[in-house]
Amino acid sequence: MTFAGAETFVVKIHARTPSIASIAKDLVALARQQFVPDTPSRVHRRIVPLRTQVAVHLPCGRTIPGKLLNVSASGAALYVGEPIELGTQFRIGETWASVVRQFESGVGAAFLEPLDPQSVSEHIQL
């Protein structure tokens, strides 16, 4: 029995004439298929809108002021006057979103229905 550490594995090949180069190539290809980046990549470009002041409509019925930092077709980052819990669904103007991250004095929100990427410009109004 061969011991392999947590980051290693052992392969025993049963073949008539295995080509080491061919086996190595196949293992590298399999490893590349399983690679998952540590940081999520952005799908849509972000813009800074000209009009940054927005009304944030909370589920309790209250409306608080917000300030957009950036907007993309899939979501927005904005400063808000009070914390909003992760997962909370709310409206930014007329656009429904859900809190997906929190940062000091603000939230990152994913739109419940992504916007048309062509409609996202500095003139956008949510």
Summary of the structure (lengths in Angstrom):
residues: 126
radius of gyration: 23.8
end to end distance: 63.1
largest distance: 73.5
contacts: 278
relative contact order: 0.16
helix: 13%
strand: 32%
